[in-house]
Amino acid sequence: MSAVLTGHAHIKVTGGGLDFEPCEDPGCTVDPGGLASCGRLACPECGCGGDNLELAGDGYACSFGHAWRAA
């Protein structure tokens, strides 16, 4: 049997990074490049996207300590 790798669930971060809610698209996940299946940007390491993201050089940074290059 082969394993199936899926991304993290997409979590929307609002309220200055203090409010968390699941994406309104059921089953929405984040791919390794930082794109959620709903089309929004999100951290590929934790799945959070919204007020917690910022540009960082040629990529993005997550306020939870993750960084990745733009896809």
C-alpha positions as CSV (number, residue, x, y, z in Angstrom):
1,M,0.0,0.0,0.0
2,S,1.3,3.5,-0.8
3,A,1.0,6.5,1.4
4,V,-0.9,9.6,0.2
5,L,0.6,12.9,1.2
6,T,-1.9,15.7,1.7
7,G,-1.3,19.3,2.7
8,H,-2.3,21.0,6.0
9,A,-5.8,22.2,6.4
10,H,-6.2,25.9,5.5
11,I,-6.9,28.0,8.5
12,K,-7.9,31.7,8.0
13,V,-6.1,34.1,10.4
14,T,-7.8,37.5,11.0
15,G,-8.1,40.2,13.7
16,G,-4.4,41.1,13.6
17,G,-3.5,37.4,13.9
18,L,-5.7,36.7,16.9
19,D,-8.7,35.0,15.3
20,F,-8.6,31.6,13.6
21,E,-11.3,29.9,11.6
22,P,-11.3,27.0,9.1
23,C,-11.5,28.0,5.4
24,E,-15.1,28.2,4.2
25,D,-14.2,25.8,1.4
26,P,-14.7,22.2,2.8
27,G,-11.6,20.1,2.6
28,C,-9.3,23.1,1.6
29,T,-5.6,22.2,2.0
30,V,-2.4,24.0,1.4
31,D,0.2,22.7,-1.1
32,P,4.0,22.8,-0.5
33,G,4.3,26.0,-2.5
34,G,1.9,27.9,-0.2
35,L,-1.2,27.9,-2.3
36,A,-4.5,26.8,-0.7
37,S,-6.9,24.8,-2.8
38,C,-9.3,27.8,-2.5
39,G,-6.7,29.9,-4.3
40,R,-5.4,32.0,-1.4
41,L,-1.9,32.2,0.0
42,A,-1.2,30.2,3.2
43,C,1.8,28.8,5.0
44,P,2.7,25.4,3.8
45,E,4.1,24.4,7.2
46,C,1.1,25.2,9.4
47,G,-1.7,25.9,7.0
48,C,-2.5,29.4,8.4
49,G,-3.0,32.3,6.0
50,G,-4.2,35.9,6.2
51,D,-3.1,38.5,8.7
52,N,-0.2,36.4,9.8
53,L,1.7,36.5,6.5
54,E,4.2,39.0,5.2
55,L,6.6,39.4,2.3
56,A,10.1,38.4,3.2
57,G,12.8,38.9,0.5
58,D,11.8,36.7,-2.5
59,G,9.3,34.7,-0.5
60,Y,6.9,34.9,2.5
61,A,7.1,34.6,6.2
62,C,4.5,33.3,8.7
63,S,4.2,34.9,12.1
64,F,4.4,31.4,13.6
65,G,8.1,31.1,12.6
66,H,7.9,29.6,9.1
67,A,9.2,31.0,5.8
68,W,9.1,29.8,2.2
69,R,10.0,30.9,-1.3
70,A,7.3,32.2,-3.6
71,A,6.0,29.4,-5.9
